[in-house]
Amino acid sequence: MEFDEIFDILVILSRYLVAALAVLVLGSCVVSLVSRQFGKRVGSYLYDPGSKKRLPLTRWENSVGRSKTCDVVLSAPDVSRFHAVISKRRSGWVVADTHSSTGVFVNGDTVTKPTPIAHGDTVSFGSVGFTFVDADEDDKEQEEREKRRAFSRSAAKRAAAMKPEASFYPALIDEAGDKAYVITCDDCVFGRDADCDARLRYPAVSAQHARVTAQGDAWFIEDLGSEGGTTVNARSIGKGRRRLRDGDVVGLGGVILVFNEHYKVKNKSSAEGR
């Protein structure tokens, strides 16, 4: 076989090979486009404080509704078959109402157009509410909590020296004033007013500043329309509520407190700041 013939055969084979590769690449793109998944890592999720379930958002666009074909299936009767879409964009996450009968709400505000949602926001579909969790922000918070746990542990060690009849309660600890505002009820109001369950005598704290409530084994904080606002790990909680975890840093109008989930006290009446 002469060189020219071999060359012609190679040219023909290369054409078929290029065409085959193009088909494979196109097929891969189509599959990726149809699935629109992030991959193995879940980007974010919806957290149900009541059942403690996590509903993962594994796609760039996640349909939410009662239909079993939705990416996030909600069985509540007031949820429409195709209720909403939660999408990941360059600027962040957004939620849009897809003509539902009962509406979509972010921190209590009605969604009338694609609306940005941030880590910790309350997103409701009809009467069904969730806390939106961004995995990246959750990782950052975890790192921050680890940094703050040192103080929480040292406070626990100091409390461990108390008498054996001491009990454990969650508490917000004032680093600057070395006080522990122990949470001894399931619905505890923090503020400057004397009628509050935990009284903080600081000018920057509103009369009734924030409420800490228990739900199962979890603790949540919400702002009560204070002037200075409420933050958790330097992020405003706005009109929604945020779950508190051991070591979280809580700001009440600029007053910095650390949440200790297992603070040891002699008895309820011994709590400082009450």
N, C-alpha and C positions, 0 to 999 in steps of 0.2 A: 504494500500500500504506500502510495507516494505521500510526500509531506503535505501537499495541497489538500488531498483527500482527508488526511487526519485533521488538518486545521478546520476544514468545513464541518467535520463531525463534532469537533470540540465547540465550535460556534453554535451549532444547533443544540447541543446538550446544555450549554451555558444559558441559552435562551429559555429552555424548559426549566432549568434550575432557578433562574431569576423569577420566572412566573410562579413557580411553586413557593418560593420564599415570600413573594408578595402576597399570595393567598394565605399563607400561614400568619403573616403579620397582620393582615386585614382581619382574619378570623379572631386573632387574639384581641385586637382592638374592639371588635364587636362584642365579644364575650365580656370584656372589661366594662364596656359602656352599658351593657344590659344589666350586669350585676351591680355596677357602681358601688362596689364595696371598698372599704379601706384596706382590707387584708385581715391578718390575724389579730391585730390590735384594735380593740373597740375604741372609737373616737370619743364618744360621750355616752351618757345614758340618762334616763328618766328614773328618779328614785321616788318610790312610794313610801312615805314615812309610816303609814299605817301597817302595811304588810311587810315592809322592809325589802320589797322586791326591787330589782334593778332591771329596767327594760332597755337593752342596748340599742344604740343608734349606730349601725354598722355600715350604713350607706351614705353617699353624699346627699341623697334625697331620700327621706324616710317618710312614707305615708303612715298616717295615724287614723285609726277608725275601728268600727265594729266588724267590718268585713274581714274574713279570714285571709283575704289576699293582701291585706295591708302589712307593712313591715312591722308596725307596732299595733297589736290587736288589743282593743279595750272592749270588754263585754258589758259595760254599763249601759242601761237602756237609753239614757239621754245623750249618748255618743252616737253621732251619725255614722253611716257605713263608711264613708270617706270624709273624715272630719277635718284633717289638717295635714300639712306637710312641714317637716323640719329639715332644713337644708344647711349644708356647710358651704360657706363662701370664703373668699380670701379675707374679708373683713371679720369673719366670725360666723356664728350660728344665727339663723333666722327661722321664725315660725310664721306660717301663713294659714289663714282660714280658707278651706276649700268649700265654701258655701254650706257650712254646717247649719243645723237647725237651732243649736243651743249656744254657739259661739266659742271663741278661743280667747283666753285671757292671760296676760303676763303681769304678774304682781297686782292682780285685780283690775287692770286696765284692758278694755276690749280691743282686740286685734282687728283692725280694719284694712290693713295692708301688711306686706311682709315686714315683720318686726324683729329687731335684734334681740337675742336672749343671751344672758351672761351666766357664768357659773354662780349657782345659788339662787337664781330667779325661780319664782313659783309660776309654773305653766299649767293652766287648767283647760280641759276640754269638756265643755259643759260644766258639770259639778265635780268632775274627776280631776283632782289636782296632783301635781308632781313637783319635785324639786329638780331643776336641770343641773346636771353635773358635767362639767367639762373636764375630761381626763387630764389634760395638761395642767389646768389650774389646780385640780385636785392633787396632782403630784407636787406642785409647788407648795400647796398648803401642808402636805405631809412633811416636806422638808422643813418648813417653818415650825410645824408642831414639834418635830424632833429637836430643833434648836431650843424651843421653849420648855421642853420637858425637864430640862436640868433644874429650872426653878421649881417646877411642880414637884419633882422628886425631893428637892431639898426641903420644901415646905412639908412634905409628907414625913421626912425624917425628923423634922423638928416636932411634928405632931405625935410621932411614935413614942416620944418620951413621956406622953401624958399617961394618966392612970389607966389600968386595964379596963375599967368600965366605959371607956370612950367608945363612941360610935362613929360610923363613916357616913358622910353626907357630901353631895356635890357642893362646890363653893366657887365664888369669884374672888380671887386674891389680889389685893392692892399691893403691888410691889413697893411703890413709893412710901405708902403709909404703913406697910407691914400689917395689914388688916385682912381678915377673912370674912367675907359676906356669905355666910352659910345658907344654902337653899334647903329649907326644911319643909317646904310645902310643894305640891304639884303645880301650883300657879302662883309664882312669886313676882311681885312688882318691885322694880328697882327705881329709886328716884330720891329727890331732895325732900319731898313732903314727909311729914312725921307719920302719916298713915300708911306709908309704903311698907311692904314686908322687909325690904332691905333699904335702909336710909343712907344715902351718900351725901355728906354735907360739903358739897363742892358747888361753887357758883355756876360752873359750866354744865352741871347736871340739871335737867328739867325736873319739875315737881313730880311728875310721873313719867319716867324716861323710857323704860323698857320692861318687857315681861319675859320671864323664863318659865317655860312649861315643860312638864314631863309627858311623854307619849310612849308607853311601854317602857323599855329600858333606855330610851333616848331622851335627850334634853334639847330644847329648841329655844331660840331667842328671837323676839320681834320688837321693833321700835314702836313706841306709843305716840308718834307724832311729835317727838322731841325737837327742840331747836338745834341742838348740836349734832343730832344724828347718832346712829349706832353702827359700829363696824365690827367685823370679825376678820382677824388677820389682815388688817388695814384695808379691807374692802367693805364698802357700804352695803348694808342689807336692804336699804330702801324700804319699800312698803311690805316686802315679803318677810319670811322668817328663815333662819338658818339653823342647821343642826350644830350643836356644840360637841366638840370632841376634846378629850383630855389634852391640855397644853395649848388650846386655842387662845389667842390674844383678843380680848374684847375691849372696844373703845366706847365709852359712854360720854359723849361730848368732850372728848379729849382726855378723860380719865382712863388710864390703862389698867386693865384687870386681866388676870390669867385664870382660865377655867381649870379647876382641879376636880375630876369626877369622883375621887375617893378621898376627901379631906377628913381627917380624924379630929373629932371634938369630944369633949367630956360629956356634954349633953346639949340639947337644943338651945337652952337659955345662955350657954356660954359663948355663943357666936358673937364675934366682934362686929360692930357696925350696925347692929340691929336695934 
